[in-house]
């Protein structure tokens, strides 16, 4: 390739030597404008850091919405994927046959969780693998609806699921249909029926919404995209009691908050509540290949899913299973939940101190390395732009809250690096 000064990156890192200007031009010409992006081109990612072609080193305080919990390009996960590709057991294989990679991943994942849906039996857990998290949300919706149809004799098409204000479960048609953010769904109708919305944290509203057609409750145990909200203590236990009393399936979406993000292996452990099903994604493959799962008890899984009722060409394919096995190994052996607690406690205490001295901060919320800084006038986006100019990537939740959710591997010096930049933007 003939490299010229106009096309080369200064550092030579990354996939190509195309200039930043050319990358922006190509994205404008050929890519959908479905994200409000900042004009920064990342060429390399490693650990908690992102690198640009002109030599900038940026700390990642977003971690791709928790996908990069173990850090970018974790060497153990990279080695596992490289080995799979080089030795010929990473390619997609039809799901009409079995693979050893899927069997081993399913065993590890299902035994990492406690017995789900214990009121239905103690036969262990089963998982159904998909790619993007929203696909597993769809799988959980199918689980709850079929349960209502088969076990509660709800007429098919009348099943209802209770969801919550400020929810975020993805942007496919069904999920935007029950979003409370109007711009997610405007113009995309007809929308999917069968959902009723309660205020997040309000048990009375949930109870009032339950009727003969209610089959399930779908909730994020802590809300990420909705504004980094933690529900009032006892809310999850209350949902569990309502679900048991009314024969409903309680489904937790832990795509963003599971696997150590909030300081526990799973977010539901903060209240000791066991869901009937859980949705996991993002960090479950170490942020290197798409993978999500819906896990429930063997009794419920076998009730709903049989040949022909579900399927996915890439769901559970070998390369994803290899990544999942390695990522779960890193999660356990490097004690990422404990690291999240320790570093998160330090960060939050220091951020609270910054907030007390800042004229801009309304509230600080969070648990583990899942911290939100709400801005008084609601312009968190502008503060995130300032932070990027100081070599720190953060993003807003619902425009009003700065999201601080770095990889769980960050050390004290990297936490201090984050704090120095927050101090400059929010206090100085």
Steps between C-alpha positions, in 0.01 A plus 500: 500500500628846412496687826484878492510759775134582437385139546725367775433516871787657689548205731434225250266316741169347408350310210564747219714800418204703373497852642248610759347735243453210259342282770250775585426552130435129440273473803302804385466361149416140582390473863168566668494799734335305781743613770596854602870433472792713610763558233761272651633194318626218719770281342587268785360389836688333784408456865317813611647716225414611148754631249469737205716520191663825612630349822226594747433261788141516628367327809178313427231583757223347293635148436249471214211502750665222707607278208867557585478409871822292488680773306563530129681214329551303818798278413337180626184551293703605194716189533194276520349655186829489310544134590146418385552667163845356440398145596174498309231487766373858486283500189122513502343153490133424449303453819362171366813341654682549831836659584718444804559875537128569550459211742788620720388863491142412593620286791723778635239773465203307638696386805629852566142606573289375793197289420264734315121478533529266801122485549482295179754239605868435566606346171776753435522783250498508121612779266403604149777688317455789262718784369393854593343554841169609349463153346509345846248756621271374223566143618398593855182664373416178314562305821263713704228513234501127439492433872192719526337321209586145602494510879261784578260442209525862385352522146786520250549862403367633829811440713637808677843572648565779751799724419634823652548867428838598356563139403753408236490148358617570145372667186321230301131563430369305798739666746441855380128429515514503879769766538398820678737699275274621220783570255597130509168400343356799314424406140574130545144379555298288510649421837490171688218479757497308825698721739391714795731753666556574870730760651841352578513430872123525561355170624150640543479585131622153408235336717228719351600398146474127563191340345386162366712544184826588676766234442827664600707789629807618306739729687858624515607453866692827456439728204795600286380676187199638686719713725714273722215450747506264798152397618394551861601224738241226503373566147640180351377294796158658455498404132592145596211484747253640246619256235464202735160610628360553148680217317713729280849452359751751636770575241810706573683672215861512621664562163665818631505440875595132527838329529659722761400843375315603818734319739322166512523211255136569412305811586211304654736386778485846658156408637535123502217464249498211253335574164319248284717596204799724439630666184877546468717639222780747426770398751413132473736468200760748621392762248660322205214319322122541525339268754192513719300244694164450665531261793212342689421176679505177301128456575402834346741471209368157407140617534545779244779415258511196277604444135349770280406749773830689484825511307806706409772429244772659710339443839744288699754472220843363596705822495251672730499199731881506520488871584230438761695221668813713518312811617321312779836356605652848519195629688533232768875463530583871496218569749355784295201546730729559798711741297186685399401540866842623612573744218137606475484592867814712466373671183155571635630649827729734306225589251266585788767737629524660156120530489491686832735762354343515156232754401388267219432163666150410617554143622746210496358146473660162464631170621835340416635644176154607391488869593284782370556873551177690435544856376267771631411655166489166320782565252718199576592470132695826511700384801579172326640699206722694739621177657591359159715807438682399819553144370213332684212332316167516683144519379168625628197306617174666392697820438500597869750259658871443436564128493817375672533128421862415413634146455502316833876452480592865561750563778531784750721713275247473217220589740698809601543588132119496467455708814748765387299554182165509679647758738608721209163485325267511799687723746784702346 
